Amino acid sequence: MSYTLIRALNLLFDIIIIALIVRVISSWLPISKENAFFRIIYQVTEPLLSPIRSLIQKTSFGKNMMVDFSPIIVFLLLRILRSVLTGILG
């Protein structure tokens, strides 16, 4: 039971990380964001990125930033959360 739960959580984390990578790479390319695939990617990733982005913008460091660091922070938080959950369930 525990093994199945750990595998399911790892799969979920992998899907989220892949969606974040696709979103980051697509933001660098001139691709239409109106595509159904990219709308799904944005719907999956925006709930994770927007709270981090708003927290960064509230700081003095984040007010004049040209680069969005929220995906990096979300990657780190997902990595930490994955390690904690795997340690608790494993």
PDB file of N, CA, C and O in Angstrom:
ATOM      1  N   MET A   1       0.825  -1.196   0.000  1.00  0.00           N
ATOM      2  CA  MET A   1       0.000   0.000   0.000  1.00  0.00           C
ATOM      3  C   MET A   1       0.864   1.254   0.000  1.00  0.00           C
ATOM      4  O   MET A   1       0.646   2.161  -0.803  1.00  0.00           O
ATOM      5  N   SER A   2       1.831   1.307   0.884  1.00  0.00           N
ATOM      6  CA  SER A   2       2.701   2.473   0.986  1.00  0.00           C
ATOM      7  C   SER A   2       3.510   2.657  -0.284  1.00  0.00           C
ATOM      8  O   SER A   2       3.709   3.781  -0.745  1.00  0.00           O
ATOM      9  N   TYR A   3       3.980   1.544  -0.851  1.00  0.00           N
ATOM     10  CA  TYR A   3       4.770   1.598  -2.073  1.00  0.00           C
ATOM     11  C   TYR A   3       3.950   2.174  -3.219  1.00  0.00           C
ATOM     12  O   TYR A   3       4.458   2.981  -3.998  1.00  0.00           O
ATOM     13  N   THR A   4       2.692   1.770  -3.331  1.00  0.00           N
ATOM     14  CA  THR A   4       1.814   2.274  -4.382  1.00  0.00           C
ATOM     15  C   THR A   4       1.552   3.760  -4.205  1.00  0.00           C
ATOM     16  O   THR A   4       1.523   4.503  -5.186  1.00  0.00           O
ATOM     17  N   LEU A   5       1.365   4.196  -2.989  1.00  0.00           N
ATOM     18  CA  LEU A   5       1.140   5.613  -2.711  1.00  0.00           C
ATOM     19  C   LEU A   5       2.375   6.441  -3.052  1.00  0.00           C
ATOM     20  O   LEU A   5       2.256   7.527  -3.619  1.00  0.00           O
ATOM     21  N   ILE A   6       3.536   5.945  -2.715  1.00  0.00           N
ATOM     22  CA  ILE A   6       4.782   6.653  -3.036  1.00  0.00           C
ATOM     23  C   ILE A   6       4.956   6.752  -4.546  1.00  0.00           C
ATOM     24  O   ILE A   6       5.343   7.804  -5.054  1.00  0.00           O
ATOM     25  N   ARG A   7       4.674   5.675  -5.268  1.00  0.00           N
ATOM     26  CA  ARG A   7       4.791   5.710  -6.737  1.00  0.00           C
ATOM     27  C   ARG A   7       3.801   6.686  -7.340  1.00  0.00           C
ATOM     28  O   ARG A   7       4.139   7.398  -8.286  1.00  0.00           O
ATOM     29  N   ALA A   8       2.580   6.736  -6.811  1.00  0.00           N
ATOM     30  CA  ALA A   8       1.573   7.666  -7.321  1.00  0.00           C
ATOM     31  C   ALA A   8       1.988   9.113  -7.069  1.00  0.00           C
ATOM     32  O   ALA A   8       1.842   9.971  -7.939  1.00  0.00           O
ATOM     33  N   LEU A   9       2.507   9.373  -5.863  1.00  0.00           N
ATOM     34  CA  LEU A   9       2.977  10.729  -5.559  1.00  0.00           C
ATOM     35  C   LEU A   9       4.160  11.120  -6.437  1.00  0.00           C
ATOM     36  O   LEU A   9       4.232  12.254  -6.910  1.00  0.00           O
ATOM     37  N   ASN A  10       5.082  10.194  -6.656  1.00  0.00           N
ATOM     38  CA  ASN A  10       6.216  10.486  -7.534  1.00  0.00           C
ATOM     39  C   ASN A  10       5.754  10.775  -8.956  1.00  0.00           C
ATOM     40  O   ASN A  10       6.290  11.666  -9.615  1.00  0.00           O
ATOM     41  N   LEU A  11       4.765  10.029  -9.431  1.00  0.00           N
ATOM     42  CA  LEU A  11       4.222  10.282 -10.764  1.00  0.00           C
ATOM     43  C   LEU A  11       3.570  11.660 -10.833  1.00  0.00           C
ATOM     44  O   LEU A  11       3.749  12.384 -11.812  1.00  0.00           O
ATOM     45  N   LEU A  12       2.816  12.023  -9.800  1.00  0.00           N
ATOM     46  CA  LEU A  12       2.185  13.336  -9.755  1.00  0.00           C
ATOM     47  C   LEU A  12       3.236  14.447  -9.773  1.00  0.00           C
ATOM     48  O   LEU A  12       3.103  15.419 -10.517  1.00  0.00           O
ATOM     49  N   PHE A  13       4.278  14.302  -8.954  1.00  0.00           N
ATOM     50  CA  PHE A  13       5.341  15.305  -8.939  1.00  0.00           C
ATOM     51  C   PHE A  13       6.043  15.375 -10.289  1.00  0.00           C
ATOM     52  O   PHE A  13       6.372  16.468 -10.749  1.00  0.00           O
ATOM     53  N   ASP A  14       6.276  14.245 -10.930  1.00  0.00           N
ATOM     54  CA  ASP A  14       6.914  14.238 -12.245  1.00  0.00           C
ATOM     55  C   ASP A  14       6.067  14.965 -13.287  1.00  0.00           C
ATOM     56  O   ASP A  14       6.598  15.714 -14.107  1.00  0.00           O
ATOM     57  N   ILE A  15       4.766  14.747 -13.259  1.00  0.00           N
ATOM     58  CA  ILE A  15       3.867  15.415 -14.208  1.00  0.00           C
ATOM     59  C   ILE A  15       3.886  16.920 -13.994  1.00  0.00           C
ATOM     60  O   ILE A  15       3.939  17.682 -14.959  1.00  0.00           O
ATOM     61  N   ILE A  16       3.844  17.354 -12.745  1.00  0.00           N
ATOM     62  CA  ILE A  16       3.865  18.779 -12.450  1.00  0.00           C
ATOM     63  C   ILE A  16       5.185  19.403 -12.889  1.00  0.00           C
ATOM     64  O   ILE A  16       5.193  20.497 -13.453  1.00  0.00           O
ATOM     65  N   ILE A  17       6.284  18.729 -12.639  1.00  0.00           N
ATOM     66  CA  ILE A  17       7.593  19.257 -13.022  1.00  0.00           C
ATOM     67  C   ILE A  17       7.715  19.336 -14.542  1.00  0.00           C
ATOM     68  O   ILE A  17       8.247  20.316 -15.064  1.00  0.00           O
ATOM     69  N   ILE A  18       7.239  18.334 -15.251  1.00  0.00           N
ATOM     70  CA  ILE A  18       7.273  18.378 -16.712  1.00  0.00           C
ATOM     71  C   ILE A  18       6.406  19.523 -17.231  1.00  0.00           C
ATOM     72  O   ILE A  18       6.795  20.211 -18.175  1.00  0.00           O
ATOM     73  N   ALA A  19       5.245  19.732 -16.633  1.00  0.00           N
ATOM     74  CA  ALA A  19       4.381  20.842 -17.046  1.00  0.00           C
ATOM     75  C   ALA A  19       5.070  22.185 -16.804  1.00  0.00           C
ATOM     76  O   ALA A  19       4.959  23.092 -17.628  1.00  0.00           O
ATOM     77  N   LEU A  20       5.776  22.319 -15.688  1.00  0.00           N
ATOM     78  CA  LEU A  20       6.513  23.555 -15.423  1.00  0.00           C
ATOM     79  C   LEU A  20       7.625  23.771 -16.448  1.00  0.00           C
ATOM     80  O   LEU A  20       7.825  24.890 -16.922  1.00  0.00           O
ATOM     81  N   ILE A  21       8.341  22.713 -16.786  1.00  0.00           N
ATOM     82  CA  ILE A  21       9.420  22.829 -17.773  1.00  0.00           C
ATOM     83  C   ILE A  21       8.850  23.234 -19.133  1.00  0.00           C
ATOM     84  O   ILE A  21       9.408  24.097 -19.811  1.00  0.00           O
ATOM     85  N   VAL A  22       7.738  22.611 -19.529  1.00  0.00           N
ATOM     86  CA  VAL A  22       7.098  22.970 -20.797  1.00  0.00           C
ATOM     87  C   VAL A  22       6.658  24.425 -20.777  1.00  0.00           C
ATOM     88  O   VAL A  22       6.811  25.135 -21.771  1.00  0.00           O
ATOM     89  N   ARG A  23       6.119  24.869 -19.662  1.00  0.00           N
ATOM     90  CA  ARG A  23       5.682  26.270 -19.576  1.00  0.00           C
ATOM     91  C   ARG A  23       6.852  27.234 -19.672  1.00  0.00           C
ATOM     92  O   ARG A  23       6.772  28.239 -20.378  1.00  0.00           O
ATOM     93  N   VAL A  24       7.937  26.938 -18.970  1.00  0.00           N
ATOM     94  CA  VAL A  24       9.105  27.818 -19.012  1.00  0.00           C
ATOM     95  C   VAL A  24       9.666  27.886 -20.426  1.00  0.00           C
ATOM     96  O   VAL A  24       9.940  28.974 -20.933  1.00  0.00           O
ATOM     97  N   ILE A  25       9.838  26.741 -21.062  1.00  0.00           N
ATOM     98  CA  ILE A  25      10.398  26.730 -22.417  1.00  0.00           C
ATOM     99  C   ILE A  25       9.449  27.410 -23.399  1.00  0.00           C
ATOM    100  O   ILE A  25       9.899  28.129 -24.291  1.00  0.00           O
ATOM    101  N   SER A  26       8.156  27.197 -23.250  1.00  0.00           N
ATOM    102  CA  SER A  26       7.201  27.828 -24.171  1.00  0.00           C
ATOM    103  C   SER A  26       7.165  29.340 -24.007  1.00  0.00           C
ATOM    104  O   SER A  26       6.812  30.053 -24.946  1.00  0.00           O
ATOM    105  N   SER A  27       7.523  29.838 -22.832  1.00  0.00           N
ATOM    106  CA  SER A  27       7.533  31.292 -22.639  1.00  0.00           C
ATOM    107  C   SER A  27       8.680  31.948 -23.400  1.00  0.00           C
ATOM    108  O   SER A  27       8.638  33.150 -23.661  1.00  0.00           O
ATOM    109  N   TRP A  28       9.691  31.185 -23.755  1.00  0.00           N
ATOM    110  CA  TRP A  28      10.820  31.723 -24.516  1.00  0.00           C
ATOM    111  C   TRP A  28      10.570  31.686 -26.021  1.00  0.00           C
ATOM    112  O   TRP A  28      11.262  32.368 -26.776  1.00  0.00           O
ATOM    113  N   LEU A  29       9.599  30.906 -26.462  1.00  0.00           N
ATOM    114  CA  LEU A  29       9.362  30.696 -27.884  1.00  0.00           C
ATOM    115  C   LEU A  29       8.112  31.439 -28.345  1.00  0.00           C
ATOM    116  O   LEU A  29       7.183  31.657 -27.567  1.00  0.00           O
ATOM    117  N   PRO A  30       8.100  31.827 -29.628  1.00  0.00           N
ATOM    118  CA  PRO A  30       6.903  32.517 -30.153  1.00  0.00           C
ATOM    119  C   PRO A  30       5.794  31.522 -30.506  1.00  0.00           C
ATOM    120  O   PRO A  30       5.481  31.310 -31.677  1.00  0.00           O
ATOM    121  N   ILE A  31       5.217  30.928 -29.483  1.00  0.00           N
ATOM    122  CA  ILE A  31       4.160  29.935 -29.667  1.00  0.00           C
ATOM    123  C   ILE A  31       2.853  30.546 -29.163  1.00  0.00           C
ATOM    124  O   ILE A  31       2.827  31.217 -28.131  1.00  0.00           O
ATOM    125  N   SER A  32       1.771  30.304 -29.904  1.00  0.00           N
ATOM    126  CA  SER A  32       0.465  30.810 -29.488  1.00  0.00           C
ATOM    127  C   SER A  32       0.021  30.118 -28.205  1.00  0.00           C
ATOM    128  O   SER A  32       0.005  28.890 -28.122  1.00  0.00           O
ATOM    129  N   LYS A  33      -0.328  30.901 -27.233  1.00  0.00           N
ATOM    130  CA  LYS A  33      -0.782  30.349 -25.954  1.00  0.00           C
ATOM    131  C   LYS A  33      -2.272  30.002 -25.979  1.00  0.00           C
ATOM    132  O   LYS A  33      -2.825  29.552 -24.975  1.00  0.00           O
ATOM    133  N   GLU A  34      -2.916  30.210 -27.120  1.00  0.00           N
ATOM    134  CA  GLU A  34      -4.339  29.891 -27.265  1.00  0.00           C
ATOM    135  C   GLU A  34      -4.569  28.427 -27.618  1.00  0.00           C
ATOM    136  O   GLU A  34      -5.709  27.966 -27.659  1.00  0.00           O
ATOM    137  N   ASN A  35      -3.500  27.708 -27.868  1.00  0.00           N
ATOM    138  CA  ASN A  35      -3.577  26.285 -28.169  1.00  0.00           C
ATOM    139  C   ASN A  35      -4.161  25.542 -26.960  1.00  0.00           C
ATOM    140  O   ASN A  35      -3.887  25.914 -25.819  1.00  0.00           O
ATOM    141  N   ALA A  36      -4.949  24.513 -27.196  1.00  0.00           N
ATOM    142  CA  ALA A  36      -5.589  23.763 -26.106  1.00  0.00           C
ATOM    143  C   ALA A  36      -4.545  23.129 -25.187  1.00  0.00           C
ATOM    144  O   ALA A  36      -4.734  23.093 -23.971  1.00  0.00           O
ATOM    145  N   PHE A  37      -3.445  22.629 -25.755  1.00  0.00           N
ATOM    146  CA  PHE A  37      -2.380  22.023 -24.957  1.00  0.00           C
ATOM    147  C   PHE A  37      -1.782  23.028 -23.981  1.00  0.00           C
ATOM    148  O   PHE A  37      -1.592  22.720 -22.805  1.00  0.00           O
ATOM    149  N   PHE A  38      -1.486  24.231 -24.469  1.00  0.00           N
ATOM    150  CA  PHE A  38      -0.878  25.236 -23.604  1.00  0.00           C
ATOM    151  C   PHE A  38      -1.869  25.805 -22.592  1.00  0.00           C
ATOM    152  O   PHE A  38      -1.474  26.229 -21.506  1.00  0.00           O
ATOM    153  N   ARG A  39      -3.150  25.816 -22.944  1.00  0.00           N
ATOM    154  CA  ARG A  39      -4.144  26.237 -21.945  1.00  0.00           C
ATOM    155  C   ARG A  39      -4.174  25.263 -20.778  1.00  0.00           C
ATOM    156  O   ARG A  39      -4.311  25.681 -19.628  1.00  0.00           O
ATOM    157  N   ILE A  40      -4.048  23.968 -21.058  1.00  0.00           N
ATOM    158  CA  ILE A  40      -4.006  22.967 -19.988  1.00  0.00           C
ATOM    159  C   ILE A  40      -2.738  23.137 -19.159  1.00  0.00           C
ATOM    160  O   ILE A  40      -2.787  23.071 -17.930  1.00  0.00           O
ATOM    161  N   ILE A  41      -1.606  23.356 -19.819  1.00  0.00           N
ATOM    162  CA  ILE A  41      -0.340  23.569 -19.105  1.00  0.00           C
ATOM    163  C   ILE A  41      -0.455  24.770 -18.180  1.00  0.00           C
ATOM    164  O   ILE A  41      -0.020  24.708 -17.031  1.00  0.00           O
ATOM    165  N   TYR A  42      -1.034  25.858 -18.664  1.00  0.00           N
ATOM    166  CA  TYR A  42      -1.188  27.048 -17.830  1.00  0.00           C
ATOM    167  C   TYR A  42      -2.168  26.807 -16.681  1.00  0.00           C
ATOM    168  O   TYR A  42      -1.954  27.309 -15.578  1.00  0.00           O
ATOM    169  N   GLN A  43      -3.228  26.053 -16.921  1.00  0.00           N
ATOM    170  CA  GLN A  43      -4.187  25.758 -15.859  1.00  0.00           C
ATOM    171  C   GLN A  43      -3.577  24.894 -14.769  1.00  0.00           C
ATOM    172  O   GLN A  43      -3.947  25.021 -13.602  1.00  0.00           O
ATOM    173  N   VAL A  44      -2.653  24.023 -15.130  1.00  0.00           N
ATOM    174  CA  VAL A  44      -2.001  23.155 -14.154  1.00  0.00           C
ATOM    175  C   VAL A  44      -0.948  23.922 -13.362  1.00  0.00           C
ATOM    176  O   VAL A  44      -0.821  23.734 -12.153  1.00  0.00           O
ATOM    177  N   THR A  45      -0.192  24.788 -14.039  1.00  0.00           N
ATOM    178  CA  THR A  45       0.956  25.433 -13.390  1.00  0.00           C
ATOM    179  C   THR A  45       0.632  26.767 -12.721  1.00  0.00           C
ATOM    180  O   THR A  45       1.308  27.146 -11.765  1.00  0.00           O
ATOM    181  N   GLU A  46      -0.360  27.472 -13.187  1.00  0.00           N
ATOM    182  CA  GLU A  46      -0.621  28.809 -12.636  1.00  0.00           C
ATOM    183  C   GLU A  46      -0.993  28.800 -11.148  1.00  0.00           C
ATOM    184  O   GLU A  46      -0.560  29.701 -10.430  1.00  0.00           O
ATOM    185  N   PRO A  47      -1.770  27.832 -10.648  1.00  0.00           N
ATOM    186  CA  PRO A  47      -2.044  27.819  -9.203  1.00  0.00           C
ATOM    187  C   PRO A  47      -0.789  27.648  -8.347  1.00  0.00           C
ATOM    188  O   PRO A  47      -0.777  28.050  -7.183  1.00  0.00           O
ATOM    189  N   LEU A  48       0.253  27.061  -8.905  1.00  0.00           N
ATOM    190  CA  LEU A  48       1.515  26.915  -8.174  1.00  0.00           C
ATOM    191  C   LEU A  48       2.376  28.171  -8.285  1.00  0.00           C
ATOM    192  O   LEU A  48       3.035  28.568  -7.324  1.00  0.00           O
ATOM    193  N   LEU A  49       2.365  28.788  -9.455  1.00  0.00           N
ATOM    194  CA  LEU A  49       3.263  29.913  -9.707  1.00  0.00           C
ATOM    195  C   LEU A  49       2.742  31.248  -9.190  1.00  0.00           C
ATOM    196  O   LEU A  49       3.527  32.063  -8.705  1.00  0.00           O
ATOM    197  N   SER A  50       1.447  31.489  -9.282  1.00  0.00           N
ATOM    198  CA  SER A  50       0.929  32.810  -8.928  1.00  0.00           C
ATOM    199  C   SER A  50       1.127  33.191  -7.458  1.00  0.00           C
ATOM    200  O   SER A  50       1.461  34.346  -7.196  1.00  0.00           O
ATOM    201  N   PRO A  51       0.941  32.291  -6.478  1.00  0.00           N
ATOM    202  CA  PRO A  51       1.201  32.711  -5.093  1.00  0.00           C
ATOM    203  C   PRO A  51       2.676  33.051  -4.855  1.00  0.00           C
ATOM    204  O   PRO A  51       2.989  34.003  -4.141  1.00  0.00           O
ATOM    205  N   ILE A  52       3.576  32.273  -5.453  1.00  0.00           N
ATOM    206  CA  ILE A  52       5.008  32.534  -5.301  1.00  0.00           C
ATOM    207  C   ILE A  52       5.356  33.846  -5.983  1.00  0.00           C
ATOM    208  O   ILE A  52       6.116  34.647  -5.438  1.00  0.00           O
ATOM    209  N   ARG A  53       4.809  34.075  -7.170  1.00  0.00           N
ATOM    210  CA  ARG A  53       5.065  35.304  -7.905  1.00  0.00           C
ATOM    211  C   ARG A  53       4.597  36.530  -7.120  1.00  0.00           C
ATOM    212  O   ARG A  53       5.288  37.548  -7.084  1.00  0.00           O
ATOM    213  N   SER A  54       3.426  36.431  -6.494  1.00  0.00           N
ATOM    214  CA  SER A  54       2.926  37.576  -5.721  1.00  0.00           C
ATOM    215  C   SER A  54       3.770  37.811  -4.471  1.00  0.00           C
ATOM    216  O   SER A  54       3.971  38.957  -4.071  1.00  0.00           O
ATOM    217  N   LEU A  55       4.264  36.740  -3.851  1.00  0.00           N
ATOM    218  CA  LEU A  55       5.155  36.912  -2.702  1.00  0.00           C
ATOM    219  C   LEU A  55       6.467  37.577  -3.106  1.00  0.00           C
ATOM    220  O   LEU A  55       6.986  38.425  -2.380  1.00  0.00           O
ATOM    221  N   ILE A  56       6.995  37.197  -4.248  1.00  0.00           N
ATOM    222  CA  ILE A  56       8.248  37.793  -4.729  1.00  0.00           C
ATOM    223  C   ILE A  56       8.035  39.273  -5.037  1.00  0.00           C
ATOM    224  O   ILE A  56       8.893  40.097  -4.723  1.00  0.00           O
ATOM    225  N   GLN A  57       6.912  39.617  -5.642  1.00  0.00           N
ATOM    226  CA  GLN A  57       6.655  41.005  -6.011  1.00  0.00           C
ATOM    227  C   GLN A  57       6.448  41.911  -4.807  1.00  0.00           C
ATOM    228  O   GLN A  57       6.620  43.126  -4.914  1.00  0.00           O
ATOM    229  N   LYS A  58       6.084  41.345  -3.671  1.00  0.00           N
ATOM    230  CA  LYS A  58       5.894  42.144  -2.458  1.00  0.00           C
ATOM    231  C   LYS A  58       7.217  42.532  -1.811  1.00  0.00           C
ATOM    232  O   LYS A  58       7.259  43.455  -0.998  1.00  0.00           O
ATOM    233  N   THR A  59       8.293  41.841  -2.159  1.00  0.00           N
ATOM    234  CA  THR A  59       9.593  42.157  -1.576  1.00  0.00           C
ATOM    235  C   THR A  59      10.237  43.305  -2.340  1.00  0.00           C
ATOM    236  O   THR A  59       9.859  43.597  -3.475  1.00  0.00           O
ATOM    237  N   SER A  60      11.200  43.945  -1.719  1.00  0.00           N
ATOM    238  CA  SER A  60      11.900  45.031  -2.395  1.00  0.00           C
ATOM    239  C   SER A  60      12.745  44.492  -3.547  1.00  0.00           C
ATOM    240  O   SER A  60      12.967  45.196  -4.533  1.00  0.00           O
ATOM    241  N   PHE A  61      13.213  43.266  -3.433  1.00  0.00           N
ATOM    242  CA  PHE A  61      13.987  42.639  -4.496  1.00  0.00           C
ATOM    243  C   PHE A  61      13.127  42.372  -5.731  1.00  0.00           C
ATOM    244  O   PHE A  61      13.607  42.488  -6.859  1.00  0.00           O
ATOM    245  N   GLY A  62      11.875  42.021  -5.523  1.00  0.00           N
ATOM    246  CA  GLY A  62      11.032  41.586  -6.625  1.00  0.00           C
ATOM    247  C   GLY A  62      10.286  42.666  -7.355  1.00  0.00           C
ATOM    248  O   GLY A  62       9.666  42.385  -8.380  1.00  0.00           O
ATOM    249  N   LYS A  63      10.316  43.896  -6.874  1.00  0.00           N
ATOM    250  CA  LYS A  63       9.519  44.955  -7.489  1.00  0.00           C
ATOM    251  C   LYS A  63       9.971  45.290  -8.908  1.00  0.00           C
ATOM    252  O   LYS A  63       9.133  45.553  -9.771  1.00  0.00           O
ATOM    253  N   ASN A  64      11.259  45.286  -9.162  1.00  0.00           N
ATOM    254  CA  ASN A  64      11.766  45.696 -10.472  1.00  0.00           C
ATOM    255  C   ASN A  64      12.438  44.553 -11.223  1.00  0.00           C
ATOM    256  O   ASN A  64      13.330  44.791 -12.037  1.00  0.00           O
ATOM    257  N   MET A  65      12.028  43.336 -10.966  1.00  0.00           N
ATOM    258  CA  MET A  65      12.667  42.187 -11.619  1.00  0.00           C
ATOM    259  C   MET A  65      12.189  42.046 -13.059  1.00  0.00           C
ATOM    260  O   MET A  65      11.014  42.241 -13.370  1.00  0.00           O
ATOM    261  N   MET A  66      13.128  41.705 -13.920  1.00  0.00           N
ATOM    262  CA  MET A  66      12.809  41.446 -15.319  1.00  0.00           C
ATOM    263  C   MET A  66      12.616  39.949 -15.565  1.00  0.00           C
ATOM    264  O   MET A  66      12.020  39.561 -16.570  1.00  0.00           O
ATOM    265  N   VAL A  67      13.112  39.109 -14.661  1.00  0.00           N
ATOM    266  CA  VAL A  67      13.051  37.658 -14.819  1.00  0.00           C
ATOM    267  C   VAL A  67      12.129  37.092 -13.744  1.00  0.00           C
ATOM    268  O   VAL A  67      12.181  37.503 -12.585  1.00  0.00           O
ATOM    269  N   ASP A  68      11.294  36.151 -14.142  1.00  0.00           N
ATOM    270  CA  ASP A  68      10.379  35.508 -13.204  1.00  0.00           C
ATOM    271  C   ASP A  68      11.085  34.303 -12.571  1.00  0.00           C
ATOM    272  O   ASP A  68      11.351  33.304 -13.239  1.00  0.00           O
ATOM    273  N   PHE A  69      11.380  34.413 -11.283  1.00  0.00           N
ATOM    274  CA  PHE A  69      12.050  33.335 -10.566  1.00  0.00           C
ATOM    275  C   PHE A  69      11.077  32.360  -9.911  1.00  0.00           C
ATOM    276  O   PHE A  69      11.510  31.412  -9.257  1.00  0.00           O
ATOM    277  N   SER A  70       9.784  32.570 -10.070  1.00  0.00           N
ATOM    278  CA  SER A  70       8.814  31.700  -9.410  1.00  0.00           C
ATOM    279  C   SER A  70       8.912  30.236  -9.845  1.00  0.00           C
ATOM    280  O   SER A  70       8.724  29.365  -8.994  1.00  0.00           O
ATOM    281  N   PRO A  71       9.196  29.901 -11.116  1.00  0.00           N
ATOM    282  CA  PRO A  71       9.342  28.478 -11.444  1.00  0.00           C
ATOM    283  C   PRO A  71      10.504  27.813 -10.699  1.00  0.00           C
ATOM    284  O   PRO A  71      10.400  26.653 -10.301  1.00  0.00           O
ATOM    285  N   ILE A  72      11.591  28.532 -10.511  1.00  0.00           N
ATOM    286  CA  ILE A  72      12.733  27.963  -9.786  1.00  0.00           C
ATOM    287  C   ILE A  72      12.349  27.677  -8.340  1.00  0.00           C
ATOM    288  O   ILE A  72      12.688  26.624  -7.800  1.00  0.00           O
ATOM    289  N   ILE A  73      11.650  28.601  -7.721  1.00  0.00           N
ATOM    290  CA  ILE A  73      11.233  28.411  -6.332  1.00  0.00           C
ATOM    291  C   ILE A  73      10.241  27.263  -6.222  1.00  0.00           C
ATOM    292  O   ILE A  73      10.305  26.477  -5.277  1.00  0.00           O
ATOM    293  N   VAL A  74       9.324  27.160  -7.181  1.00  0.00           N
ATOM    294  CA  VAL A  74       8.360  26.053  -7.165  1.00  0.00           C
ATOM    295  C   VAL A  74       9.081  24.717  -7.350  1.00  0.00           C
ATOM    296  O   VAL A  74       8.736  23.738  -6.688  1.00  0.00           O
ATOM    297  N   PHE A  75      10.085  24.662  -8.246  1.00  0.00           N
ATOM    298  CA  PHE A  75      10.879  23.437  -8.401  1.00  0.00           C
ATOM    299  C   PHE A  75      11.516  23.037  -7.074  1.00  0.00           C
ATOM    300  O   PHE A  75      11.465  21.871  -6.683  1.00  0.00           O
ATOM    301  N   LEU A  76      12.108  23.995  -6.392  1.00  0.00           N
ATOM    302  CA  LEU A  76      12.758  23.705  -5.109  1.00  0.00           C
ATOM    303  C   LEU A  76      11.751  23.240  -4.058  1.00  0.00           C
ATOM    304  O   LEU A  76      12.010  22.287  -3.324  1.00  0.00           O
ATOM    305  N   LEU A  77      10.612  23.909  -3.988  1.00  0.00           N
ATOM    306  CA  LEU A  77       9.583  23.528  -3.020  1.00  0.00           C
ATOM    307  C   LEU A  77       9.020  22.137  -3.322  1.00  0.00           C
ATOM    308  O   LEU A  77       8.763  21.356  -2.406  1.00  0.00           O
ATOM    309  N   LEU A  78       8.832  21.833  -4.593  1.00  0.00           N
ATOM    310  CA  LEU A  78       8.353  20.495  -4.955  1.00  0.00           C
ATOM    311  C   LEU A  78       9.376  19.431  -4.596  1.00  0.00           C
ATOM    312  O   LEU A  78       9.016  18.345  -4.140  1.00  0.00           O
ATOM    313  N   ARG A  79      10.630  19.734  -4.798  1.00  0.00           N
ATOM    314  CA  ARG A  79      11.701  18.791  -4.444  1.00  0.00           C
ATOM    315  C   ARG A  79      11.711  18.519  -2.933  1.00  0.00           C
ATOM    316  O   ARG A  79      11.835  17.375  -2.496  1.00  0.00           O
ATOM    317  N   ILE A  80      11.579  19.590  -2.153  1.00  0.00           N
ATOM    318  CA  ILE A  80      11.559  19.440  -0.693  1.00  0.00           C
ATOM    319  C   ILE A  80      10.322  18.657  -0.259  1.00  0.00           C
ATOM    320  O   ILE A  80      10.417  17.746   0.564  1.00  0.00           O
ATOM    321  N   LEU A  81       9.163  19.012  -0.815  1.00  0.00           N
ATOM    322  CA  LEU A  81       7.920  18.333  -0.457  1.00  0.00           C
ATOM    323  C   LEU A  81       7.966  16.855  -0.836  1.00  0.00           C
ATOM    324  O   LEU A  81       7.494  16.003  -0.084  1.00  0.00           O
ATOM    325  N   ARG A  82       8.532  16.553  -1.995  1.00  0.00           N
ATOM    326  CA  ARG A  82       8.672  15.162  -2.420  1.00  0.00           C
ATOM    327  C   ARG A  82       9.563  14.383  -1.448  1.00  0.00           C
ATOM    328  O   ARG A  82       9.246  13.252  -1.081  1.00  0.00           O
ATOM    329  N   SER A  83      10.667  14.988  -1.038  1.00  0.00           N
ATOM    330  CA  SER A  83      11.575  14.318  -0.103  1.00  0.00           C
ATOM    331  C   SER A  83      10.917  14.077   1.253  1.00  0.00           C
ATOM    332  O   SER A  83      11.080  13.017   1.858  1.00  0.00           O
ATOM    333  N   VAL A  84      10.177  15.071   1.717  1.00  0.00           N
ATOM    334  CA  VAL A  84       9.504  14.931   3.025  1.00  0.00           C
ATOM    335  C   VAL A  84       8.438  13.847   2.966  1.00  0.00           C
ATOM    336  O   VAL A  84       8.362  12.992   3.848  1.00  0.00           O
ATOM    337  N   LEU A  85       7.612  13.886   1.921  1.00  0.00           N
ATOM    338  CA  LEU A  85       6.536  12.880   1.816  1.00  0.00           C
ATOM    339  C   LEU A  85       7.091  11.475   1.628  1.00  0.00           C
ATOM    340  O   LEU A  85       6.574  10.519   2.205  1.00  0.00           O
ATOM    341  N   THR A  86       8.135  11.348   0.827  1.00  0.00           N
ATOM    342  CA  THR A  86       8.753  10.034   0.637  1.00  0.00           C
ATOM    343  C   THR A  86       9.365   9.526   1.936  1.00  0.00           C
ATOM    344  O   THR A  86       9.298   8.332   2.226  1.00  0.00           O
ATOM    345  N   GLY A  87       9.965  10.428   2.726  1.00  0.00           N
ATOM    346  CA  GLY A  87      10.527  10.042   4.013  1.00  0.00           C
ATOM    347  C   GLY A  87       9.462   9.620   5.012  1.00  0.00           C
ATOM    348  O   GLY A  87       9.662   8.680   5.781  1.00  0.00           O
ATOM    349  N   ILE A  88       8.339  10.309   5.000  1.00  0.00           N
ATOM    350  CA  ILE A  88       7.259   9.972   5.929  1.00  0.00           C
ATOM    351  C   ILE A  88       6.588   8.663   5.533  1.00  0.00           C
ATOM    352  O   ILE A  88       6.317   7.820   6.389  1.00  0.00           O
ATOM    353  N   LEU A  89       6.318   8.487   4.242  1.00  0.00           N
ATOM    354  CA  LEU A  89       5.598   7.307   3.789  1.00  0.00           C
ATOM    355  C   LEU A  89       6.506   6.103   3.575  1.00  0.00           C
ATOM    356  O   LEU A  89       6.055   4.959   3.627  1.00  0.00           O
ATOM    357  N   GLY A  90       7.783   6.365   3.335  1.00  0.00           N
ATOM    358  CA  GLY A  90       8.706   5.270   3.002  1.00  0.00           C
ATOM    359  C   GLY A  90       9.183   4.598   4.213  1.00  0.00           C
ATOM    360  O   GLY A  90       9.967   3.653   4.126  1.00  0.00           O
TER     361      GLY A  90
END
